[in-house]
Amino acid sequence: MKQTERHTRIIEIVTNSGFATIEELANKFDVTQQTIRRDLKELDNDNKIQRFHGGAGLNSSTLNTSYSNRKVSFLKEKQNIAKEVAKTIPDNSSLFINIGTTTEAIAQALLNHHDLTIITNNLHVASILSTKDDFKIIIAGGVVRNRDGGVMGEATIDFVSQFKVDYAIIGISGIDDSGDLLDFDYQEVRVSKAIINNSRNIFLAADHSKFGRDAMTRLGNISQVHHVFTSTTPSNSIQSILDENNIELTIC
């Protein structure tokens, strides 16, 4: 395959999935990882994609990929993260779970637990967990975002602020090298801030594609969480922040 054709296909893959790793692109095109790194550097220089740690993604900080694409992207990694998060949640706990396809995978992994109380602004999470008779599911009021079942708005923030729970399980769209947690919708971010402020333990669940990814709205910093669950070892700068703040890291 010629380089120009490979570049076109790389752009298509990244556009459809939102992120692609160097390893999967090298396997896809049967070339070395060094070749893919050169391809990504050229495409990044031409502003056609954006290089990230370990791969490439979309270069927009204002638009997220579609829910249907996010649902299937890095599904195995999300399932592995979900299993590890579920192991740390004891029965009879109270939880906040926010919007995201990773948090939906975690909801699925919690179905073997008993007597959980879950407050969520994610209709998909509520639907998954409502199959358990011994779970109490509380859905935050507000405006439903029809593209992904997220609930947000002033009413959502007011509702969340009434509680103080044992655990917050947070998904995020991007994490830059300074540790800033980034997302695309400022209303969603305001709800997630309320969730963080009203939780005793904060768990961040993010696969490797989220590290180095840009988004426009700042939620906070990774230094605010207590435990990070991800799929590969993060960059040295992120690990330094985790070490300085005694934040537990689990590679799933």
BALO-544853 format. One record per residue: residue in one letter; x negated, y, z negated of N, C-alpha, C in turn. Coordinates in steps of 0.02 Angstrom, whole numbers, padded with zeros to 5 digits, always signed. Example, Ala and Ser with C-alpha at 12.3 -4.5 7.8 and 13.67 -1.06 7.14 Angstrom:
! BALO-544853
A-00660-00284-00390-00615-00225-00390-00660-00165-00390/S-00642-00112-00354-00684-00053-00357-00645+00002-00394/
//
This chain:
! BALO-544853
M-00042-00060+00000+00000+00000+00000-00044+00063+00000/K-00028+00110+00044-00066+00171+00048-00053+00214-00014/Q-00102+00258-00029-00096+00299-00089-00034+00344-00086/T-00020+00373-00028+00038+00418-00023+00103+00380-00037/E+00107+00319-00012+00167+00278-00025+00171+00261-00099/R+00114+00244-00129+00114+00227-00200+00135+00288-00242/H+00111+00347-00223+00130+00408-00259+00205+00419-00256/T+00234+00408-00198+00307+00416-00190+00344+00367-00235/R+00321+00305-00238+00354+00255-00279+00345+00271-00354/I+00286+00296-00372+00275+00314-00443+00324+00369-00464/I+00333+00418-00422+00381+00473-00437+00451+00444-00444/E+00470+00399-00401+00537+00368-00405+00546+00330-00471/I+00495+00291-00490+00498+00251-00552+00504+00297-00613/V+00463+00349-00615+00464+00394-00672+00530+00432-00675/T+00556+00452-00618+00619+00489-00616+00677+00445-00640/N+00676+00382-00620+00731+00337-00639+00729+00315-00712/S+00668+00303-00738+00662+00277-00806+00646+00330-00858/G+00621+00387-00836+00602+00440-00882+00530+00435-00905/F+00501+00374-00903+00431+00364-00924+00407+00298-00896/A+00343+00295-00879+00313+00232-00857+00243+00229-00885/T+00223+00171-00910+00156+00163-00938+00106+00149-00882/I+00043+00163-00897-00011+00148-00849-00013+00073-00836/E-00006+00034-00888-00009-00039-00880+00045-00066-00835/E+00108-00043-00845+00162-00070-00803+00155-00046-00730/L+00130+00014-00719+00120+00038-00650+00064+00000-00616/A+00010-00015-00653-00045-00054-00624-00021-00123-00605/N+00020-00154-00647+00047-00220-00631+00096-00217-00573/K+00136-00164-00572+00186-00155-00518+00153-00152-00449/F+00098-00114-00445+00066-00103-00380+00004-00146-00369/D-00012-00189-00419-00069-00234-00413-00133-00196-00400/V-00144-00144-00440-00206-00105-00436-00233-00099-00507/T-00293-00071-00513-00323-00063-00579-00291-00005-00616/Q-00297-00006-00682-00272+00049-00722-00309+00114-00707/Q-00372+00108-00689-00411+00167-00671-00381+00201-00609/T-00358+00160-00561-00326+00187-00500-00263+00224-00519/I-00223+00196-00563-00161+00228-00584-00176+00293-00621/R-00227+00294-00662-00246+00356-00697-00262+00411-00648/R-00298+00393-00594-00314+00443-00542-00250+00467-00507/D-00205+00419-00493-00141+00438-00461-00103+00486-00505/L-00098+00470-00569-00059+00512-00615-00091+00581-00623/K-00157+00584-00623-00191+00649-00628-00175+00692-00568/E-00176+00662-00508-00160+00700-00447-00087+00724-00447/L-00042+00678-00466+00029+00696-00467+00043+00749-00520/D+00009+00745-00576+00017+00796-00628-00010+00864-00603/N-00066+00863-00570-00094+00926-00543-00047+00958-00492/D-00008+00916-00457+00040+00942-00408+00108+00957-00439/N+00112+00950-00507+00175+00963-00544+00233+00919-00523/K+00217+00858-00501+00270+00812-00480+00291+00766-00538/I+00246+00754-00584+00260+00717-00646+00218+00749-00700/Q+00224+00724-00761+00180+00747-00815+00146+00688-00847/R+00080+00692-00853+00042+00639-00886+00051+00644-00961/F+00059+00587-00993+00063+00582-01065+00013+00530-01088/H+00008+00523-01154-00035+00471-01183-00009+00402-01161/G-00049+00368-01119-00032+00300-01098+00014+00294-01039/G+00032+00351-01008+00077+00345-00950+00097+00412-00923/A+00157+00415-00894+00182+00476-00863+00257+00480-00871/G+00282+00542-00872+00354+00553-00879+00376+00613-00839/L+00438+00633-00849+00464+00692-00815+00431+00754-00843/N+00424+00806-00801+00391+00867-00824+00441+00920-00845/S+00502+00901-00858+00552+00949-00882+00556+00948-00958/S+00555+01007-00989+00565+01012-01061+00637+01031-01078/T+00679+01037-01027+00748+01059-01039+00799+01006-01023/L+00781+00955-00984+00829+00904-00964+00806+00835-00986/N+00849+00798-01020+00834+00730-01039+00855+00682-00983/T+00829+00622-00984+00851+00571-00936+00922+00549-00955/S+00956+00516-00908+01025+00497-00920+01030+00444-00974/Y+01088+00441-01007+01098+00392-01060+01090+00321-01034/S+01115+00307-00975+01111+00239-00947+01039+00218-00936/N+00997+00264-00914+00926+00248-00905+00891+00240-00972/R+00906+00284-01020+00875+00279-01085+00894+00215-01121/K+00954+00191-01107+00979+00131-01140+00937+00070-01123/V+00911+00067-01062+00873+00008-01040+00798+00019-01040/S+00776+00082-01046+00704+00095-01045+00671+00071-01110/F+00616+00034-01104+00578+00010-01161+00623-00027-01211/L+00668-00067-01183+00717-00102-01225+00683-00149-01273/K+00633-00187-01251+00598-00234-01295+00564-00197-01352/E+00532-00141-01336+00499-00101-01388+00550-00076-01440/K+00607-00053-01415+00658-00029-01461+00685-00085-01505/Q+00692-00143-01477+00717-00200-01517+00665-00221-01570/N+00601-00219-01552+00549-00235-01601+00548-00183-01657/I+00555-00120-01639+00558-00066-01690+00618-00077-01734/A+00675-00093-01704+00737-00103-01742+00729-00159-01794/K+00697-00214-01775+00687-00270-01822+00646-00248-01882/E+00593-00209-01870+00550-00188-01924+00585-00137-01970/V+00622-00092-01940+00660-00044-01981+00710-00081-02025/A+00745-00128-01995+00797-00166-02033+00766-00203-02092/K+00704-00227-02084+00672-00263-02139+00662-00220-02200/T+00655-00155-02190+00640-00109-02246+00702-00083-02280/I+00760-00095-02252+00823-00069-02280+00854-00123-02325/P+00860-00110-02390+00890-00160-02434+00967-00160-02429/D+00997-00216-02447+01070-00218-02452+01094-00166-02503/N+01158-00148-02497+01189-00100-02543+01158-00030-02539/S+01130-00013-02481+01100+00053-02471+01149+00100-02435/S+01135+00165-02440+01171+00215-02401+01123+00245-02349/L+01149+00258-02290+01107+00279-02234+01141+00333-02192/F+01099+00378-02166+01118+00419-02108+01085+00387-02046/I+01120+00385-01991+01091+00364-01927+01111+00415-01874/N+01062+00444-01839+01079+00497-01792+01086+00471-01720/I+01088+00517-01673+01100+00501-01603+01037+00472-01571/G+01046+00421-01528+00989+00395-01490+00997+00321-01474/T+00966+00300-01421+00970+00229-01402+00927+00185-01448/T+00873+00213-01476+00834+00175-01525+00874+00164-01589/T+00909+00215-01612+00949+00206-01672+01007+00159-01660/E+01031+00155-01599+01083+00105-01583+01056+00034-01587/A+00994+00025-01565+00962-00041-01573+00953-00058-01647/I+00937-00008-01687+00929-00019-01759+00996-00039-01790/A+01050-00006-01769+01116-00024-01794+01131-00098-01781/Q+01113-00121-01722+01123-00192-01704+01083-00237-01751/A+01022-00216-01767+00978-00257-01809+01000-00258-01882/L+01043-00211-01902+01067-00208-01971+01127-00253-01984/L+01152-00287-01934+01214-00325-01942+01208-00385-01988/N+01147-00406-02003+01138-00461-02051+01135-00437-02123/H+01138-00371-02133+01137-00344-02201+01206-00348-02233/H+01208-00329-02297+01271-00332-02335+01283-00267-02372/D+01345-00246-02372+01368-00191-02415+01330-00126-02403/L+01321-00109-02339+01290-00045-02322+01344+00009-02314/T+01326+00070-02331+01367+00128-02316+01329+00171-02266/I+01358+00181-02207+01324+00216-02153+01364+00277-02133/I+01331+00334-02132+01359+00396-02107+01324+00411-02041/T+01362+00423-01989+01331+00432-01923+01369+00483-01882/N+01332+00516-01838+01363+00560-01787+01354+00529-01718/N+01349+00463-01716+01340+00425-01654+01397+00375-01649/L+01442+00385-01602+01500+00341-01595+01480+00270-01577/H+01426+00262-01540+01403+00194-01523+01378+00157-01584/V+01342+00192-01628+01320+00162-01691+01380+00140-01733/A+01429+00185-01738+01490+00169-01776+01525+00107-01748/S+01529+00102-01682+01562+00045-01650+01524-00020-01664/I+01458-00018-01660+01418-00078-01672+01427-00103-01744/L+01423-00056-01791+01423-00075-01862+01493-00090-01889/S+01545-00067-01854+01613-00075-01880+01637-00148-01877/T+01598-00192-01847+01616-00263-01845+01605-00298-01912/K+01569-00266-01958+01554-00296-02023+01606-00273-02075/D+01641-00321-02104+01694-00306-02153+01666-00274-02217/D+01604-00292-02235+01576-00266-02297+01537-00201-02288/F+01537-00172-02228+01506-00108-02216+01559-00053-02222/K+01538+00003-02250+01581+00063-02248+01550+00111-02197/I+01588+00126-02144+01564+00169-02090+01600+00235-02094/I+01561+00289-02099+01589+00357-02103+01565+00396-02043/I+01612+00420-02002+01594+00456-01942+01600+00531-01955/A+01547+00567-01941+01548+00640-01949+01596+00672-01899/G+01633+00721-01922+01678+00758-01877+01640+00807-01834/G+01670+00828-01780+01639+00877-01736+01658+00865-01664/V+01620+00895-01619+01632+00890-01548+01594+00831-01519/V+01629+00788-01481+01597+00729-01452+01564+00748-01386/R+01500+00730-01380+01464+00739-01316+01478+00677-01274/N+01516+00685-01222+01543+00625-01188+01490+00584-01152/R+01432+00613-01136+01383+00575-01098+01349+00520-01139/D+01349+00527-01207+01315+00477-01247+01348+00462-01315/G+01408+00489-01326+01444+00475-01387+01417+00509-01449/G+01376+00561-01439+01351+00599-01496+01402+00649-01521/V+01404+00660-01587+01450+00707-01618+01409+00763-01648/M+01428+00826-01635+01388+00882-01659+01431+00945-01666/G+01400+00996-01695+01434+01059-01705+01432+01080-01778/E+01461+01138-01793+01461+01164-01861+01497+01117-01909/A+01552+01088-01886+01590+01042-01929+01547+00981-01947/T+01506+00958-01901+01462+00901-01913+01410+00917-01966/I+01380+00976-01961+01330+00997-02009+01361+01003-02079/D+01419+01034-02083+01453+01041-02147+01469+00973-02178/F+01491+00926-02135+01508+00860-02159+01447+00823-02186/V+01394+00823-02148+01332+00789-02168+01306+00817-02234/S+01313+00882-02243+01285+00915-02302+01320+00898-02367/Q+01376+00862-02363+01412+00841-02423+01379+00781-02458/F+01333+00747-02423+01307+00683-02447+01233+00688-02467/K+01212+00640-02506+01140+00629-02520+01130+00553-02516/V+01094+00530-02465+01090+00457-02453+01020+00431-02466/D+01015+00365-02467+00951+00332-02481+00902+00338-02423/Y+00928+00328-02361+00884+00326-02303+00914+00366-02245/A+00872+00402-02209+00889+00431-02144+00850+00395-02091/I+00885+00371-02040+00852+00339-01983+00860+00386-01924/I+00803+00413-01902+00802+00467-01853+00768+00444-01789/G+00802+00457-01733+00770+00450-01667+00753+00519-01642/I+00708+00523-01594+00684+00588-01568+00666+00580-01494/S+00668+00636-01457+00652+00634-01386+00578+00643-01371/G+00544+00683-01411+00473+00695-01398+00435+00713-01461/I+00370+00697-01461+00325+00714-01516+00261+00740-01485/D+00245+00804-01497+00183+00829-01467+00123+00816-01512/D+00064+00834-01488+00002+00816-01523-00005+00851-01590/S+00033+00906-01601+00032+00940-01666+00077+00906-01716/G+00114+00855-01693+00162+00820-01736+00231+00849-01734/D+00243+00901-01696+00310+00930-01691+00359+00880-01660/L+00417+00874-01691+00471+00830-01667+00516+00872-01623/L+00526+00849-01561+00560+00890-01510+00620+00855-01481/D+00671+00894-01465+00731+00867-01433+00759+00917-01383/F+00811+00897-01347+00836+00937-01291+00897+00980-01308/D+00933+00963-01360+00996+00996-01376+00991+01028-01446/Y+00996+01095-01449+00986+01128-01513+01041+01111-01562/Q+01102+01095-01538+01155+01076-01584+01141+01007-01615/E+01115+00962-01575+01096+00897-01601+01040+00904-01652/V+00992+00947-01638+00936+00959-01684+00961+00986-01750/R+01009+01031-01750+01035+01060-01812+01067+01006-01856/V+01102+00959-01825+01131+00904-01863+01076+00860-01892/S+01025+00845-01852+00970+00802-01876+00933+00836-01933/K+00926+00902-01931+00895+00938-01987+00936+00929-02051/A+01002+00933-02045+01045+00923-02103+01038+00852-02130/I+01032+00804-02085+01022+00734-02106+00957+00727-02145/I+00903+00756-02120+00839+00753-02154+00842+00786-02222/N+00875+00843-02226+00878+00881-02289+00920+00846-02342/N+00960+00797-02323+01004+00765-02370+00990+00690-02377/S+00925+00672-02368+00904+00602-02372+00843+00595-02417/R+00841+00542-02456+00785+00530-02501+00725+00501-02464/N+00737+00459-02414+00684+00428-02375+00699+00438-02301/I+00650+00462-02264+00660+00478-02194+00618+00431-02151/F+00651+00392-02109+00618+00346-02063+00623+00373-01992/L+00567+00380-01959+00565+00401-01889+00553+00341-01845/A+00598+00327-01798+00592+00271-01752+00583+00298-01682/A+00524+00285-01653+00508+00314-01587+00459+00269-01550/D+00478+00245-01491+00431+00204-01452+00375+00249-01425/H+00324+00218-01397+00264+00254-01377+00276+00307-01324/S+00330+00301-01285+00342+00350-01231+00360+00418-01259/K+00380+00422-01322+00400+00486-01351+00340+00529-01371/F+00281+00498-01379+00222+00536-01398+00193+00573-01338/G+00184+00638-01346+00160+00680-01291+00214+00704-01245/R+00277+00686-01258+00332+00707-01214+00358+00775-01236/D+00371+00819-01187+00396+00886-01202+00472+00887-01206/A+00497+00930-01251+00568+00948-01253+00570+01018-01283/M+00625+01052-01274+00626+01124-01286+00639+01144-01359/T+00674+01102-01397+00698+01122-01463+00660+01084-01517/R+00636+01121-01567+00595+01092-01620+00639+01071-01679/L+00635+01008-01697+00672+00982-01755+00632+00992-01820/G+00569+00982-01817+00526+00987-01876+00459+00957-01858/N+00425+00929-01907+00359+00899-01896+00357+00829-01925/I+00316+00788-01894+00310+00718-01916+00286+00713-01988/S+00255+00766-02013+00232+00767-02083+00290+00766-02133/Q+00351+00779-02109+00410+00780-02153+00439+00711-02166/V+00419+00661-02127+00450+00595-02134+00409+00553-02182/H+00437+00497-02202+00404+00452-02249+00375+00389-02217/H+00403+00370-02159+00383+00308-02127+00395+00315-02052/V+00344+00299-02012+00349+00302-01939+00347+00231-01911/F+00395+00215-01869+00397+00151-01835+00389+00164-01760/T+00338+00135-01730+00327+00145-01659+00298+00082-01628/S+00288+00083-01562+00271+00022-01526+00196+00014-01512/T+00158+00068-01512+00085+00063-01504+00052+00113-01550/T-00013+00105-01561-00050+00151-01604-00049+00221-01575/P-00028+00271-01613-00025+00340-01587-00095+00370-01582/S-00098+00430-01555-00162+00465-01544-00196+00480-01611/N-00261+00496-01607-00299+00512-01667-00270+00572-01704/S-00246+00621-01666-00218+00681-01698-00156+00665-01738/I-00113+00621-01711-00053+00600-01748-00072+00558-01808/Q-00118+00512-01799-00139+00471-01856-00169+00512-01912/S-00204+00566-01894-00233+00610-01945-00178+00643-01987/I-00124+00665-01953-00068+00695-01989-00036+00645-02036/L-00027+00584-02011+00003+00532-02053-00041+00517-02114/D-00106+00512-02103-00152+00497-02158-00153+00554-02209/E-00155+00616-02185-00158+00674-02230-00097+00679-02274/N-00040+00655-02248+00024+00662-02285+00048+00596-02315/N+00003+00546-02316+00020+00480-02345+00084+00451-02316/I+00091+00456-02251+00150+00430-02216+00135+00360-02191/E+00180+00314-02206+00170+00245-02186+00181+00238-02111/L+00141+00197-02079+00147+00184-02007+00154+00110-01996/T+00206+00092-01958+00216+00022-01939+00215+00016-01863/I+00167-00022-01837+00163-00036-01765+00204-00099-01751/C+00254-00092-01711+00302-00147-01700+00285-00184-01636/
//
